[in-house]
Amino acid sequence: MTWDWNFAWEALPSVLNGLVVTIEATLLGSLLAYVLGLPLALLRRSRIRVVSTITWLFIEFVRSTPLLVQLFFLFFVLPTVGITMSPLTTGVIGLGVHYATYTAEVYRAGIEGVPRGQWEAARALSLPPWRTWRAVILPQAVPRVLPALGNNMISMFKETPLLLTISVLDVVGAAYEVGSASFRFVEPLTIAGVLFLLLSYPAALLVRWLERCFGIAQ
């Protein structure tokens, strides 16, 4: 099958609409992962053994099961108990919770990387726990893990095509729909692949720049 530029231009608007959905799912999913990951990291470090153990089991369970299975559970199983969500909402929650478990471990590594002297200094100044975290620990821990958080977002971006399985027309889903309607898949799928490259590669360069800024890169 030869490349048809006219058909490629006709397919471009539909694929771009799918790209908007992909970006929306990635940004919202990443926001959920970043927000949920921090309390998971703090609970994982809890001195209460039951709390830390339950959190560890949850993190390991989510990380050890495929994202696709989790999406199917949210979309097909939860409605049987009365919990129904739109496909995009389901996808965002699925992506967010799945990557929140990875983000939690990233946060935890950053927190544990803060020198012990900083904790001791906060105690010596009689700072309350909330202020110790807000003013001393997190400002030092979070910048160290920004590159890892960026890598998580890139990984999530590349996994959004899985949302097609729950009826979310992301960039790949839109390209496949155009191809199915016309029986021409080369142009729309190629455009989808190029769009992925145009967004993911600059993002990867940004992560490398952050690594150099914070002295993480070797």
C-alpha positions in Angstrom: 0.0 0.0 0.0 1.5 3.3 -1.1 1.4 6.5 1.0 -1.4 8.8 0.2 -0.8 12.4 1.3 -4.4 13.5 0.6 -5.7 10.8 2.9 -3.1 11.6 5.5 -4.3 15.2 5.7 -7.9 14.0 5.9 -7.0 11.7 8.8 -4.9 14.3 10.7 -7.8 16.2 12.4 -9.3 13.0 13.8 -5.9 11.7 15.1 -5.2 15.1 16.6 -8.5 14.9 18.5 -7.4 11.6 19.9 -4.1 13.2 20.9 -6.0 15.7 23.0 -7.6 12.8 24.8 -4.2 11.2 25.3 -2.7 14.4 26.7 -5.7 14.9 29.0 -5.5 11.4 30.4 -1.8 11.7 30.9 -1.9 15.0 32.7 -4.9 14.1 34.9 -3.5 10.6 35.6 -0.1 12.1 36.5 -1.7 14.7 38.8 -3.6 11.9 40.6 -0.4 9.8 40.8 1.7 12.7 42.3 -1.0 13.6 44.8 -1.8 10.0 45.9 1.8 8.9 45.8 2.9 11.2 48.7 0.4 9.9 51.3 1.2 6.4 50.2 4.9 7.0 50.8 4.2 8.5 54.2 2.0 5.6 55.2 4.6 3.2 54.0 7.1 4.8 56.4 4.6 4.8 59.3 5.9 3.5 62.6 2.6 1.7 63.1 3.4 -1.7 61.8 -0.1 -2.6 60.7 -0.4 0.6 58.6 3.0 0.3 56.9 2.3 -3.4 56.2 -1.1 -2.8 54.6 0.3 0.0 52.6 3.2 -2.1 51.4 0.8 -4.9 50.4 -1.4 -2.5 48.4 1.6 -1.0 46.6 3.1 -4.4 45.8 -0.3 -5.8 44.6 -0.9 -2.8 42.3 2.6 -2.9 40.9 2.6 -6.6 40.4 -0.7 -6.8 38.4 -1.0 -5.6 34.8 -2.5 -2.2 34.2 -4.8 -3.7 31.6 -6.3 -6.0 34.2 -6.9 -3.1 36.6 -8.6 -1.1 33.8 -10.9 -4.1 33.1 -11.7 -4.4 36.8 -12.6 -0.7 37.1 -14.6 -0.6 33.9 -16.4 -4.0 33.9 -16.5 -5.2 37.5 -17.3 -2.1 39.5 -20.5 -1.5 37.6 -21.8 -4.8 38.9 -21.7 -3.4 42.5 -23.2 -0.1 41.4 -20.1 2.0 40.7 -20.2 3.3 37.2 -17.8 5.8 35.7 -17.2 7.2 32.2 -14.5 5.5 30.1 -12.2 8.5 30.4 -12.7 8.8 34.2 -12.0 5.1 34.5 -8.9 5.5 32.5 -7.6 8.4 34.5 -8.2 6.6 37.8 -6.7 3.4 36.6 -3.5 5.2 35.3 -3.3 7.4 38.4 -3.6 4.7 41.0 -1.3 2.4 39.1 1.4 4.9 38.8 0.8 6.3 42.3 2.4 3.1 43.6 5.5 3.8 41.6 5.5 7.4 42.6 5.2 6.5 46.3 8.4 4.5 46.1 10.1 7.5 44.3 8.9 9.8 47.0 10.1 7.4 49.7 13.5 7.2 48.2 13.7 11.0 48.1 12.6 11.3 51.7 15.1 8.7 52.9 17.8 10.5 51.0 17.5 13.6 53.1 20.5 13.6 55.6 19.7 12.5 59.1 21.1 15.7 60.4 18.2 17.6 58.9 15.8 15.6 60.9 17.8 16.2 64.1 18.1 19.9 63.4 14.3 20.1 63.1 13.9 18.3 66.4 16.5 20.5 68.0 14.5 23.6 66.9 11.3 22.0 68.3 9.5 22.2 65.0 6.1 20.6 64.9 5.9 17.5 62.5 3.8 19.3 59.9 6.3 22.1 59.7 9.3 19.8 59.6 7.8 18.1 56.6 6.7 21.3 54.8 9.7 23.4 55.5 12.6 21.0 55.8 12.1 17.5 54.4 9.9 17.9 51.3 11.7 20.9 49.9 14.9 18.8 49.9 13.3 15.4 48.9 11.0 16.5 46.0 13.7 18.2 43.8 15.8 15.1 44.0 13.1 12.9 42.5 11.8 15.2 39.8 13.6 13.3 37.0 12.0 10.0 38.2 8.6 11.7 38.4 9.1 12.9 34.8 10.0 9.4 33.7 6.8 8.1 35.2 4.8 10.6 33.3 6.5 9.6 30.0 5.8 5.9 30.8 2.1 6.8 31.5 1.9 8.7 28.2 3.1 5.6 26.3 0.6 3.4 28.1 -2.5 5.5 27.3 -3.2 3.3 24.2 -4.4 0.7 26.7 -7.4 2.9 27.3 -8.7 1.8 23.9 -9.7 -1.4 25.5 -12.3 0.5 27.6 -13.6 2.6 24.7 -11.4 5.7 25.2 -10.4 7.0 21.8 -6.9 8.2 22.4 -4.5 9.0 19.6 -4.0 5.3 18.7 -7.7 4.6 19.1 -8.6 7.5 16.8 -6.0 6.4 14.2 -7.4 2.8 14.3 -10.9 4.1 13.9 -10.0 6.1 10.9 -8.2 3.1 9.5 -11.1 0.8 10.1 -13.5 3.1 8.3 -11.3 3.5 5.2 -9.3 0.2 5.3 -6.2 2.3 5.2 -4.1 2.0 8.3 -0.6 3.1 7.2 -1.3 6.9 7.2 -3.3 7.2 10.5 -1.1 4.9 12.5 2.1 6.5 11.2 0.8 9.9 12.1 0.0 8.6 15.6 3.5 7.2 16.0 5.1 10.4 14.8 2.9 12.4 17.3 4.0 10.1 20.1 7.7 10.7 19.1 7.3 14.4 18.8 5.9 14.6 22.4 7.8 11.9 24.2 11.3 12.6 22.9 11.4 16.3 24.0 10.0 15.2 27.4 12.8 12.6 27.7 15.3 15.4 26.9 13.7 17.6 29.6 14.1 14.7 32.1 17.8 14.4 31.2 18.2 18.1 31.7 16.7 17.8 35.1 19.0 15.0 36.0 22.0 17.2 35.1 20.6 20.1 37.0 20.3 18.1 40.2 23.5 16.1 39.6 21.8 12.8 39.2 23.1 11.9 35.8 26.4 10.0 35.7 
